[in-house]
Amino acid sequence: MTESEFLAFVIGICNLDYPSDETHIGAILEFKRTSEHPAGSDLIYYPDDGKDCPKEIVSKVKNWRAANGKPGFKQP
């Protein structure tokens, strides 16, 4: 997934752009799986500063993955 695709994915989660609770929960689980960030969905629902936007969430995931030797986003 490219960074812009991941950003669109996070925006969709934040904006509840899913037809049902079930598909929204599925997207949250996919976020947790693909990001591998230890905070998981707390990055979205319980941000440290209380006002993280999707770009900041993606940046946190990107920085954490780089700091922990995980692969980054695919190049477009």
N, CA, C and O atoms as a Maestro MAE file, in Angstrom:
{
 s_m_m2io_version
 :::
 2.0.0
}

f_m_ct {
 s_m_title
 :::
 protein
 m_atom[304] {
  # First column is atom index #
  i_m_mmod_type
  r_m_x_coord
  r_m_y_coord
  r_m_z_coord
  i_m_residue_number
  s_m_chain_name
  s_m_pdb_residue_name
  s_m_pdb_atom_name
  i_m_atomic_number
  :::
  1 25 0.849 -1.166 0.000 1 A "MET " " N  " 7
  2 3 0.000 0.000 0.000 1 A "MET " " CA " 6
  3 2 0.902 1.238 0.000 1 A "MET " " C  " 6
  4 15 1.871 1.315 0.755 1 A "MET " " O  " 8
  5 25 0.572 2.185 -0.843 2 A "THR " " N  " 7
  6 3 1.344 3.428 -0.869 2 A "THR " " CA " 6
  7 2 0.922 4.309 0.309 2 A "THR " " C  " 6
  8 15 -0.095 4.060 0.956 2 A "THR " " O  " 8
  9 25 1.720 5.337 0.569 3 A "GLU " " N  " 7
  10 3 1.387 6.248 1.659 3 A "GLU " " CA " 6
  11 2 0.061 6.962 1.396 3 A "GLU " " C  " 6
  12 15 -0.737 7.142 2.316 3 A "GLU " " O  " 8
  13 25 -0.177 7.364 0.158 4 A "SER " " N  " 7
  14 3 -1.436 8.058 -0.147 4 A "SER " " CA " 6
  15 2 -2.634 7.110 -0.020 4 A "SER " " C  " 6
  16 15 -3.710 7.531 0.406 4 A "SER " " O  " 8
  17 25 -2.459 5.850 -0.383 5 A "GLU " " N  " 7
  18 3 -3.535 4.865 -0.208 5 A "GLU " " CA " 6
  19 2 -3.817 4.629 1.280 5 A "GLU " " C  " 6
  20 15 -4.972 4.521 1.693 5 A "GLU " " O  " 8
  21 25 -2.745 4.550 2.077 6 A "PHE " " N  " 7
  22 3 -2.912 4.350 3.512 6 A "PHE " " CA " 6
  23 2 -3.598 5.564 4.135 6 A "PHE " " C  " 6
  24 15 -4.447 5.416 5.014 6 A "PHE " " O  " 8
  25 25 -3.232 6.760 3.685 7 A "LEU " " N  " 7
  26 3 -3.873 7.976 4.181 7 A "LEU " " CA " 6
  27 2 -5.369 7.955 3.856 7 A "LEU " " C  " 6
  28 15 -6.191 8.267 4.718 7 A "LEU " " O  " 8
  29 25 -5.727 7.594 2.636 8 A "ALA " " N  " 7
  30 3 -7.141 7.517 2.255 8 A "ALA " " CA " 6
  31 2 -7.868 6.482 3.114 8 A "ALA " " C  " 6
  32 15 -9.019 6.687 3.500 8 A "ALA " " O  " 8
  33 25 -7.199 5.384 3.408 9 A "PHE " " N  " 7
  34 3 -7.752 4.337 4.263 9 A "PHE " " CA " 6
  35 2 -8.020 4.875 5.672 9 A "PHE " " C  " 6
  36 15 -9.092 4.643 6.232 9 A "PHE " " O  " 8
  37 25 -7.053 5.591 6.241 10 A "VAL " " N  " 7
  38 3 -7.207 6.169 7.583 10 A "VAL " " CA " 6
  39 2 -8.312 7.231 7.586 10 A "VAL " " C  " 6
  40 15 -9.105 7.299 8.526 10 A "VAL " " O  " 8
  41 25 -8.366 8.045 6.553 11 A "ILE " " N  " 7
  42 3 -9.434 9.047 6.452 11 A "ILE " " CA " 6
  43 2 -10.799 8.356 6.455 11 A "ILE " " C  " 6
  44 15 -11.731 8.811 7.118 11 A "ILE " " O  " 8
  45 25 -10.905 7.265 5.718 12 A "GLY " " N  " 7
  46 3 -12.164 6.514 5.688 12 A "GLY " " CA " 6
  47 2 -12.568 6.003 7.058 12 A "GLY " " C  " 6
  48 15 -13.743 6.046 7.422 12 A "GLY " " O  " 8
  49 25 -11.587 5.518 7.820 13 A "ILE " " N  " 7
  50 3 -11.878 5.048 9.179 13 A "ILE " " CA " 6
  51 2 -12.331 6.216 10.051 13 A "ILE " " C  " 6
  52 15 -13.326 6.113 10.767 13 A "ILE " " O  " 8
  53 25 -11.607 7.312 9.990 14 A "CYS " " N  " 7
  54 3 -11.931 8.483 10.820 14 A "CYS " " CA " 6
  55 2 -13.291 9.077 10.478 14 A "CYS " " C  " 6
  56 15 -13.993 9.577 11.357 14 A "CYS " " O  " 8
  57 25 -13.664 9.024 9.201 15 A "ASN " " N  " 7
  58 3 -14.930 9.612 8.746 15 A "ASN " " CA " 6
  59 2 -16.094 8.622 8.753 15 A "ASN " " C  " 6
  60 15 -17.203 8.955 8.334 15 A "ASN " " O  " 8
  61 25 -15.835 7.402 9.230 16 A "LEU " " N  " 7
  62 3 -16.869 6.353 9.260 16 A "LEU " " CA " 6
  63 2 -17.450 6.093 7.877 16 A "LEU " " C  " 6
  64 15 -18.663 5.951 7.725 16 A "LEU " " O  " 8
  65 25 -16.579 6.030 6.868 17 A "ASP " " N  " 7
  66 3 -17.010 5.839 5.480 17 A "ASP " " CA " 6
  67 2 -17.242 4.364 5.143 17 A "ASP " " C  " 6
  68 15 -16.718 3.868 4.147 17 A "ASP " " O  " 8
  69 25 -18.013 3.673 5.955 18 A "TYR " " N  " 7
  70 3 -18.285 2.254 5.745 18 A "TYR " " CA " 6
  71 2 -19.780 2.024 5.868 18 A "TYR " " C  " 6
  72 15 -20.442 2.674 6.678 18 A "TYR " " O  " 8
  73 25 -20.324 1.105 5.074 19 A "PRO " " N  " 7
  74 3 -21.775 0.915 5.051 19 A "PRO " " CA " 6
  75 2 -22.360 0.267 6.307 19 A "PRO " " C  " 6
  76 15 -23.568 0.330 6.531 19 A "PRO " " O  " 8
  77 25 -21.516 -0.349 7.118 20 A "SER " " N  " 7
  78 3 -22.027 -1.006 8.323 20 A "SER " " CA " 6
  79 2 -20.962 -0.995 9.412 20 A "SER " " C  " 6
  80 15 -19.781 -0.763 9.150 20 A "SER " " O  " 8
  81 25 -21.403 -1.251 10.625 21 A "ASP " " N  " 7
  82 3 -20.456 -1.355 11.740 21 A "ASP " " CA " 6
  83 2 -19.470 -2.491 11.499 21 A "ASP " " C  " 6
  84 15 -18.289 -2.385 11.832 21 A "ASP " " O  " 8
  85 25 -19.964 -3.569 10.924 22 A "GLU " " N  " 7
  86 3 -19.120 -4.738 10.673 22 A "GLU " " CA " 6
  87 2 -17.961 -4.400 9.732 22 A "GLU " " C  " 6
  88 15 -16.822 -4.790 9.991 22 A "GLU " " O  " 8
  89 25 -18.239 -3.685 8.655 23 A "THR " " N  " 7
  90 3 -17.160 -3.337 7.726 23 A "THR " " CA " 6
  91 2 -16.228 -2.287 8.329 23 A "THR " " C  " 6
  92 15 -15.031 -2.275 8.040 23 A "THR " " O  " 8
  93 25 -16.775 -1.411 9.162 24 A "HIS " " N  " 7
  94 3 -15.934 -0.419 9.840 24 A "HIS " " CA " 6
  95 2 -14.984 -1.119 10.808 24 A "HIS " " C  " 6
  96 15 -13.797 -0.796 10.855 24 A "HIS " " O  " 8
  97 25 -15.493 -2.065 11.570 25 A "ILE " " N  " 7
  98 3 -14.646 -2.830 12.492 25 A "ILE " " CA " 6
  99 2 -13.593 -3.603 11.711 25 A "ILE " " C  " 6
  100 15 -12.445 -3.700 12.144 25 A "ILE " " O  " 8
  101 25 -13.976 -4.151 10.565 26 A "GLY " " N  " 7
  102 3 -13.013 -4.849 9.717 26 A "GLY " " CA " 6
  103 2 -11.884 -3.933 9.274 26 A "GLY " " C  " 6
  104 15 -10.724 -4.342 9.229 26 A "GLY " " O  " 8
  105 25 -12.225 -2.693 8.946 27 A "ALA " " N  " 7
  106 3 -11.201 -1.723 8.540 27 A "ALA " " CA " 6
  107 2 -10.276 -1.390 9.708 27 A "ALA " " C  " 6
  108 15 -9.065 -1.256 9.526 27 A "ALA " " O  " 8
  109 25 -10.838 -1.256 10.898 28 A "ILE " " N  " 7
  110 3 -10.016 -0.977 12.078 28 A "ILE " " CA " 6
  111 2 -9.050 -2.133 12.332 28 A "ILE " " C  " 6
  112 15 -7.874 -1.911 12.620 28 A "ILE " " O  " 8
  113 25 -9.540 -3.346 12.227 29 A "LEU " " N  " 7
  114 3 -8.673 -4.516 12.414 29 A "LEU " " CA " 6
  115 2 -7.580 -4.562 11.354 29 A "LEU " " C  " 6
  116 15 -6.442 -4.929 11.645 29 A "LEU " " O  " 8
  117 25 -7.925 -4.192 10.129 30 A "GLU " " N  " 7
  118 3 -6.922 -4.144 9.057 30 A "GLU " " CA " 6
  119 2 -5.893 -3.054 9.333 30 A "GLU " " C  " 6
  120 15 -4.709 -3.248 9.058 30 A "GLU " " O  " 8
  121 25 -6.317 -1.917 9.868 31 A "PHE " " N  " 7
  122 3 -5.383 -0.861 10.255 31 A "PHE " " CA " 6
  123 2 -4.394 -1.399 11.287 31 A "PHE " " C  " 6
  124 15 -3.187 -1.196 11.159 31 A "PHE " " O  " 8
  125 25 -4.902 -2.075 12.296 32 A "LYS " " N  " 7
  126 3 -4.034 -2.623 13.341 32 A "LYS " " CA " 6
  127 2 -3.045 -3.631 12.749 32 A "LYS " " C  " 6
  128 15 -1.867 -3.637 13.105 32 A "LYS " " O  " 8
  129 25 -3.538 -4.485 11.838 33 A "ARG " " N  " 7
  130 3 -2.690 -5.513 11.232 33 A "ARG " " CA " 6
  131 2 -1.613 -4.898 10.345 33 A "ARG " " C  " 6
  132 15 -0.448 -5.287 10.424 33 A "ARG " " O  " 8
  133 25 -1.992 -3.947 9.510 34 A "THR " " N  " 7
  134 3 -1.030 -3.397 8.561 34 A "THR " " CA " 6
  135 2 -0.069 -2.401 9.196 34 A "THR " " C  " 6
  136 15 1.093 -2.320 8.798 34 A "THR " " O  " 8
  137 25 -0.540 -1.648 10.172 35 A "SER " " N  " 7
  138 3 0.356 -0.659 10.795 35 A "SER " " CA " 6
  139 2 1.353 -1.326 11.731 35 A "SER " " C  " 6
  140 15 2.500 -0.891 11.830 35 A "SER " " O  " 8
  141 25 0.921 -2.381 12.417 36 A "GLU " " N  " 7
  142 3 1.720 -3.090 13.417 36 A "GLU " " CA " 6
  143 2 2.136 -2.196 14.586 36 A "GLU " " C  " 6
  144 15 2.947 -2.602 15.418 36 A "GLU " " O  " 8
  145 25 1.593 -0.997 14.651 37 A "HIS " " N  " 7
  146 3 1.953 -0.064 15.726 37 A "HIS " " CA " 6
  147 2 1.408 -0.601 17.045 37 A "HIS " " C  " 6
  148 15 0.266 -1.060 17.092 37 A "HIS " " O  " 8
  149 25 2.200 -0.553 18.119 38 A "PRO " " N  " 7
  150 3 1.735 -1.105 19.397 38 A "PRO " " CA " 6
  151 2 0.490 -0.414 19.958 38 A "PRO " " C  " 6
  152 15 -0.250 -1.024 20.730 38 A "PRO " " O  " 8
  153 25 0.248 0.824 19.591 39 A "ALA " " N  " 7
  154 3 -0.951 1.525 20.066 39 A "ALA " " CA " 6
  155 2 -2.191 1.123 19.274 39 A "ALA " " C  " 6
  156 15 -3.314 1.374 19.712 39 A "ALA " " O  " 8
  157 25 -1.998 0.503 18.112 40 A "GLY " " N  " 7
  158 3 -3.121 0.047 17.305 40 A "GLY " " CA " 6
  159 2 -4.138 1.136 17.025 40 A "GLY " " C  " 6
  160 15 -3.786 2.253 16.648 40 A "GLY " " O  " 8
  161 25 -5.409 0.794 17.217 41 A "SER " " N  " 7
  162 3 -6.481 1.749 16.921 41 A "SER " " CA " 6
  163 2 -6.533 2.908 17.913 41 A "SER " " C  " 6
  164 15 -7.241 3.886 17.675 41 A "SER " " O  " 8
  165 25 -5.800 2.818 19.014 42 A "ASP " " N  " 7
  166 3 -5.726 3.959 19.937 42 A "ASP " " CA " 6
  167 2 -5.131 5.185 19.250 42 A "ASP " " C  " 6
  168 15 -5.412 6.314 19.653 42 A "ASP " " O  " 8
  169 25 -4.313 4.978 18.220 43 A "LEU " " N  " 7
  170 3 -3.787 6.114 17.455 43 A "LEU " " CA " 6
  171 2 -4.922 6.952 16.874 43 A "LEU " " C  " 6
  172 15 -4.811 8.171 16.746 43 A "LEU " " O  " 8
  173 25 -6.009 6.278 16.526 44 A "ILE " " N  " 7
  174 3 -7.151 6.955 15.922 44 A "ILE " " CA " 6
  175 2 -8.113 7.471 16.993 44 A "ILE " " C  " 6
  176 15 -8.539 8.626 16.957 44 A "ILE " " O  " 8
  177 25 -8.445 6.608 17.937 45 A "TYR " " N  " 7
  178 3 -9.520 6.922 18.878 45 A "TYR " " CA " 6
  179 2 -9.074 7.569 20.186 45 A "TYR " " C  " 6
  180 15 -9.873 8.224 20.855 45 A "TYR " " O  " 8
  181 25 -7.817 7.392 20.553 46 A "TYR " " N  " 7
  182 3 -7.306 7.971 21.804 46 A "TYR " " CA " 6
  183 2 -5.929 8.586 21.573 46 A "TYR " " C  " 6
  184 15 -4.951 8.156 22.185 46 A "TYR " " O  " 8
  185 25 -5.843 9.584 20.698 47 A "PRO " " N  " 7
  186 3 -4.532 10.184 20.398 47 A "PRO " " CA " 6
  187 2 -3.938 10.869 21.631 47 A "PRO " " C  " 6
  188 15 -4.657 11.339 22.513 47 A "PRO " " O  " 8
  189 25 -2.611 10.911 21.662 48 A "ASP " " N  " 7
  190 3 -1.897 11.511 22.791 48 A "ASP " " CA " 6
  191 2 -2.329 12.943 23.060 48 A "ASP " " C  " 6
  192 15 -2.560 13.323 24.208 48 A "ASP " " O  " 8
  193 25 -2.437 13.727 22.010 49 A "ASP " " N  " 7
  194 3 -2.765 15.143 22.197 49 A "ASP " " CA " 6
  195 2 -4.257 15.439 22.044 49 A "ASP " " C  " 6
  196 15 -4.685 16.587 22.165 49 A "ASP " " O  " 8
  197 25 -5.035 14.404 21.781 50 A "GLY " " N  " 7
  198 3 -6.474 14.577 21.680 50 A "GLY " " CA " 6
  199 2 -6.982 15.158 20.378 50 A "GLY " " C  " 6
  200 15 -8.187 15.358 20.227 50 A "GLY " " O  " 8
  201 25 -6.099 15.433 19.438 51 A "LYS " " N  " 7
  202 3 -6.561 16.052 18.197 51 A "LYS " " CA " 6
  203 2 -5.771 15.624 16.969 51 A "LYS " " C  " 6
  204 15 -5.536 16.437 16.075 51 A "LYS " " O  " 8
  205 25 -5.360 14.367 16.910 52 A "ASP " " N  " 7
  206 3 -4.625 13.887 15.741 52 A "ASP " " CA " 6
  207 2 -5.527 13.822 14.519 52 A "ASP " " C  " 6
  208 15 -6.659 13.345 14.592 52 A "ASP " " O  " 8
  209 25 -5.015 14.303 13.403 53 A "CYS " " N  " 7
  210 3 -5.718 14.196 12.135 53 A "CYS " " CA " 6
  211 2 -5.146 12.986 11.394 53 A "CYS " " C  " 6
  212 15 -4.102 12.469 11.793 53 A "CYS " " O  " 8
  213 25 -5.801 12.522 10.330 54 A "PRO " " N  " 7
  214 3 -5.300 11.367 9.602 54 A "PRO " " CA " 6
  215 2 -3.838 11.497 9.151 54 A "PRO " " C  " 6
  216 15 -3.093 10.519 9.207 54 A "PRO " " O  " 8
  217 25 -3.421 12.680 8.710 55 A "LYS " " N  " 7
  218 3 -2.024 12.845 8.278 55 A "LYS " " CA " 6
  219 2 -1.059 12.612 9.432 55 A "LYS " " C  " 6
  220 15 0.002 12.019 9.239 55 A "LYS " " O  " 8
  221 25 -1.411 13.071 10.624 56 A "GLU " " N  " 7
  222 3 -0.554 12.864 11.792 56 A "GLU " " CA " 6
  223 2 -0.517 11.392 12.187 56 A "GLU " " C  " 6
  224 15 0.526 10.887 12.603 56 A "GLU " " O  " 8
  225 25 -1.640 10.705 12.061 57 A "ILE " " N  " 7
  226 3 -1.701 9.274 12.360 57 A "ILE " " CA " 6
  227 2 -0.788 8.515 11.411 57 A "ILE " " C  " 6
  228 15 -0.011 7.663 11.843 57 A "ILE " " O  " 8
  229 25 -0.875 8.817 10.123 58 A "VAL " " N  " 7
  230 3 -0.023 8.156 9.129 58 A "VAL " " CA " 6
  231 2 1.442 8.457 9.413 58 A "VAL " " C  " 6
  232 15 2.287 7.568 9.303 58 A "VAL " " O  " 8
  233 25 1.751 9.677 9.771 59 A "SER " " N  " 7
  234 3 3.125 10.049 10.096 59 A "SER " " CA " 6
  235 2 3.641 9.261 11.298 59 A "SER " " C  " 6
  236 15 4.786 8.809 11.296 59 A "SER " " O  " 8
  237 25 2.812 9.095 12.316 60 A "LYS " " N  " 7
  238 3 3.216 8.315 13.494 60 A "LYS " " CA " 6
  239 2 3.492 6.863 13.122 60 A "LYS " " C  " 6
  240 15 4.472 6.274 13.579 60 A "LYS " " O  " 8
  241 25 2.627 6.290 12.295 61 A "VAL " " N  " 7
  242 3 2.824 4.909 11.851 61 A "VAL " " CA " 6
  243 2 4.113 4.805 11.041 61 A "VAL " " C  " 6
  244 15 4.921 3.904 11.265 61 A "VAL " " O  " 8
  245 25 4.300 5.718 10.109 62 A "LYS " " N  " 7
  246 3 5.490 5.713 9.247 62 A "LYS " " CA " 6
  247 2 6.770 5.831 10.078 62 A "LYS " " C  " 6
  248 15 7.725 5.085 9.861 62 A "LYS " " O  " 8
  249 25 6.788 6.762 11.022 63 A "ASN " " N  " 7
  250 3 7.973 6.960 11.859 63 A "ASN " " CA " 6
  251 2 8.236 5.765 12.762 63 A "ASN " " C  " 6
  252 15 9.386 5.362 12.938 63 A "ASN " " O  " 8
  253 25 7.187 5.198 13.334 64 A "TRP " " N  " 7
  254 3 7.357 4.036 14.205 64 A "TRP " " CA " 6
  255 2 7.899 2.848 13.414 64 A "TRP " " C  " 6
  256 15 8.794 2.143 13.881 64 A "TRP " " O  " 8
  257 25 7.357 2.625 12.217 65 A "ARG " " N  " 7
  258 3 7.821 1.497 11.399 65 A "ARG " " CA " 6
  259 2 9.294 1.674 11.034 65 A "ARG " " C  " 6
  260 15 10.063 0.714 11.090 65 A "ARG " " O  " 8
  261 25 9.690 2.878 10.664 66 A "ALA " " N  " 7
  262 3 11.097 3.137 10.314 66 A "ALA " " CA " 6
  263 2 11.999 2.921 11.526 66 A "ALA " " C  " 6
  264 15 13.071 2.329 11.402 66 A "ALA " " O  " 8
  265 25 11.580 3.392 12.684 67 A "ALA " " N  " 7
  266 3 12.387 3.272 13.901 67 A "ALA " " CA " 6
  267 2 12.507 1.829 14.377 67 A "ALA " " C  " 6
  268 15 13.420 1.496 15.132 67 A "ALA " " O  " 8
  269 25 11.589 0.974 13.938 68 A "ASN " " N  " 7
  270 3 11.585 -0.412 14.387 68 A "ASN " " CA " 6
  271 2 11.954 -1.403 13.288 68 A "ASN " " C  " 6
  272 15 11.681 -2.598 13.400 68 A "ASN " " O  " 8
  273 25 12.583 -0.892 12.216 69 A "GLY " " N  " 7
  274 3 13.086 -1.754 11.152 69 A "GLY " " CA " 6
  275 2 12.013 -2.424 10.311 69 A "GLY " " C  " 6
  276 15 12.272 -3.447 9.678 69 A "GLY " " O  " 8
  277 25 10.831 -1.870 10.297 70 A "LYS " " N  " 7
  278 3 9.738 -2.421 9.488 70 A "LYS " " CA " 6
  279 2 9.760 -1.767 8.112 70 A "LYS " " C  " 6
  280 15 10.197 -0.624 7.980 70 A "LYS " " O  " 8
  281 25 9.293 -2.480 7.082 71 A "PRO " " N  " 7
  282 3 9.251 -1.869 5.755 71 A "PRO " " CA " 6
  283 2 8.311 -0.672 5.719 71 A "PRO " " C  " 6
  284 15 7.334 -0.603 6.465 71 A "PRO " " O  " 8
  285 25 8.625 0.257 4.843 72 A "GLY " " N  " 7
  286 3 7.798 1.450 4.679 72 A "GLY " " CA " 6
  287 2 6.700 1.219 3.662 72 A "GLY " " C  " 6
  288 15 6.393 0.082 3.302 72 A "GLY " " O  " 8
  289 25 6.122 2.299 3.209 73 A "PHE " " N  " 7
  290 3 5.061 2.221 2.214 73 A "PHE " " CA " 6
  291 2 5.661 1.923 0.845 73 A "PHE " " C  " 6
  292 15 6.820 2.236 0.572 73 A "PHE " " O  " 8
  293 25 4.842 1.308 -0.011 74 A "LYS " " N  " 7
  294 3 5.260 1.081 -1.391 74 A "LYS " " CA " 6
  295 2 5.416 2.426 -2.079 74 A "LYS " " C  " 6
  296 15 4.724 3.391 -1.753 74 A "LYS " " O  " 8
  297 25 6.321 2.477 -3.018 75 A "GLN " " N  " 7
  298 3 6.491 3.695 -3.812 75 A "GLN " " CA " 6
  299 2 5.408 3.731 -4.883 75 A "GLN " " C  " 6
  300 15 5.059 2.694 -5.447 75 A "GLN " " O  " 8
  301 25 4.867 4.928 -5.170 76 A "PRO " " N  " 7
  302 3 3.786 5.027 -6.180 76 A "PRO " " CA " 6
  303 2 4.262 4.667 -7.569 76 A "PRO " " C  " 6
  304 15 3.480 4.701 -8.518 76 A "PRO " " O  " 8
  :::
 }
 m_bond[303] {
  # First column is bond index #
  i_m_from
  i_m_to
  i_m_order
  :::
  1 1 2 1
  2 2 3 1
  3 3 4 2
  4 3 5 1
  5 5 6 1
  6 6 7 1
  7 7 8 2
  8 7 9 1
  9 9 10 1
  10 10 11 1
  11 11 12 2
  12 11 13 1
  13 13 14 1
  14 14 15 1
  15 15 16 2
  16 15 17 1
  17 17 18 1
  18 18 19 1
  19 19 20 2
  20 19 21 1
  21 21 22 1
  22 22 23 1
  23 23 24 2
  24 23 25 1
  25 25 26 1
  26 26 27 1
  27 27 28 2
  28 27 29 1
  29 29 30 1
  30 30 31 1
  31 31 32 2
  32 31 33 1
  33 33 34 1
  34 34 35 1
  35 35 36 2
  36 35 37 1
  37 37 38 1
  38 38 39 1
  39 39 40 2
  40 39 41 1
  41 41 42 1
  42 42 43 1
  43 43 44 2
  44 43 45 1
  45 45 46 1
  46 46 47 1
  47 47 48 2
  48 47 49 1
  49 49 50 1
  50 50 51 1
  51 51 52 2
  52 51 53 1
  53 53 54 1
  54 54 55 1
  55 55 56 2
  56 55 57 1
  57 57 58 1
  58 58 59 1
  59 59 60 2
  60 59 61 1
  61 61 62 1
  62 62 63 1
  63 63 64 2
  64 63 65 1
  65 65 66 1
  66 66 67 1
  67 67 68 2
  68 67 69 1
  69 69 70 1
  70 70 71 1
  71 71 72 2
  72 71 73 1
  73 73 74 1
  74 74 75 1
  75 75 76 2
  76 75 77 1
  77 77 78 1
  78 78 79 1
  79 79 80 2
  80 79 81 1
  81 81 82 1
  82 82 83 1
  83 83 84 2
  84 83 85 1
  85 85 86 1
  86 86 87 1
  87 87 88 2
  88 87 89 1
  89 89 90 1
  90 90 91 1
  91 91 92 2
  92 91 93 1
  93 93 94 1
  94 94 95 1
  95 95 96 2
  96 95 97 1
  97 97 98 1
  98 98 99 1
  99 99 100 2
  100 99 101 1
  101 101 102 1
  102 102 103 1
  103 103 104 2
  104 103 105 1
  105 105 106 1
  106 106 107 1
  107 107 108 2
  108 107 109 1
  109 109 110 1
  110 110 111 1
  111 111 112 2
  112 111 113 1
  113 113 114 1
  114 114 115 1
  115 115 116 2
  116 115 117 1
  117 117 118 1
  118 118 119 1
  119 119 120 2
  120 119 121 1
  121 121 122 1
  122 122 123 1
  123 123 124 2
  124 123 125 1
  125 125 126 1
  126 126 127 1
  127 127 128 2
  128 127 129 1
  129 129 130 1
  130 130 131 1
  131 131 132 2
  132 131 133 1
  133 133 134 1
  134 134 135 1
  135 135 136 2
  136 135 137 1
  137 137 138 1
  138 138 139 1
  139 139 140 2
  140 139 141 1
  141 141 142 1
  142 142 143 1
  143 143 144 2
  144 143 145 1
  145 145 146 1
  146 146 147 1
  147 147 148 2
  148 147 149 1
  149 149 150 1
  150 150 151 1
  151 151 152 2
  152 151 153 1
  153 153 154 1
  154 154 155 1
  155 155 156 2
  156 155 157 1
  157 157 158 1
  158 158 159 1
  159 159 160 2
  160 159 161 1
  161 161 162 1
  162 162 163 1
  163 163 164 2
  164 163 165 1
  165 165 166 1
  166 166 167 1
  167 167 168 2
  168 167 169 1
  169 169 170 1
  170 170 171 1
  171 171 172 2
  172 171 173 1
  173 173 174 1
  174 174 175 1
  175 175 176 2
  176 175 177 1
  177 177 178 1
  178 178 179 1
  179 179 180 2
  180 179 181 1
  181 181 182 1
  182 182 183 1
  183 183 184 2
  184 183 185 1
  185 185 186 1
  186 186 187 1
  187 187 188 2
  188 187 189 1
  189 189 190 1
  190 190 191 1
  191 191 192 2
  192 191 193 1
  193 193 194 1
  194 194 195 1
  195 195 196 2
  196 195 197 1
  197 197 198 1
  198 198 199 1
  199 199 200 2
  200 199 201 1
  201 201 202 1
  202 202 203 1
  203 203 204 2
  204 203 205 1
  205 205 206 1
  206 206 207 1
  207 207 208 2
  208 207 209 1
  209 209 210 1
  210 210 211 1
  211 211 212 2
  212 211 213 1
  213 213 214 1
  214 214 215 1
  215 215 216 2
  216 215 217 1
  217 217 218 1
  218 218 219 1
  219 219 220 2
  220 219 221 1
  221 221 222 1
  222 222 223 1
  223 223 224 2
  224 223 225 1
  225 225 226 1
  226 226 227 1
  227 227 228 2
  228 227 229 1
  229 229 230 1
  230 230 231 1
  231 231 232 2
  232 231 233 1
  233 233 234 1
  234 234 235 1
  235 235 236 2
  236 235 237 1
  237 237 238 1
  238 238 239 1
  239 239 240 2
  240 239 241 1
  241 241 242 1
  242 242 243 1
  243 243 244 2
  244 243 245 1
  245 245 246 1
  246 246 247 1
  247 247 248 2
  248 247 249 1
  249 249 250 1
  250 250 251 1
  251 251 252 2
  252 251 253 1
  253 253 254 1
  254 254 255 1
  255 255 256 2
  256 255 257 1
  257 257 258 1
  258 258 259 1
  259 259 260 2
  260 259 261 1
  261 261 262 1
  262 262 263 1
  263 263 264 2
  264 263 265 1
  265 265 266 1
  266 266 267 1
  267 267 268 2
  268 267 269 1
  269 269 270 1
  270 270 271 1
  271 271 272 2
  272 271 273 1
  273 273 274 1
  274 274 275 1
  275 275 276 2
  276 275 277 1
  277 277 278 1
  278 278 279 1
  279 279 280 2
  280 279 281 1
  281 281 282 1
  282 282 283 1
  283 283 284 2
  284 283 285 1
  285 285 286 1
  286 286 287 1
  287 287 288 2
  288 287 289 1
  289 289 290 1
  290 290 291 1
  291 291 292 2
  292 291 293 1
  293 293 294 1
  294 294 295 1
  295 295 296 2
  296 295 297 1
  297 297 298 1
  298 298 299 1
  299 299 300 2
  300 299 301 1
  301 301 302 1
  302 302 303 1
  303 303 304 2
  :::
 }
}
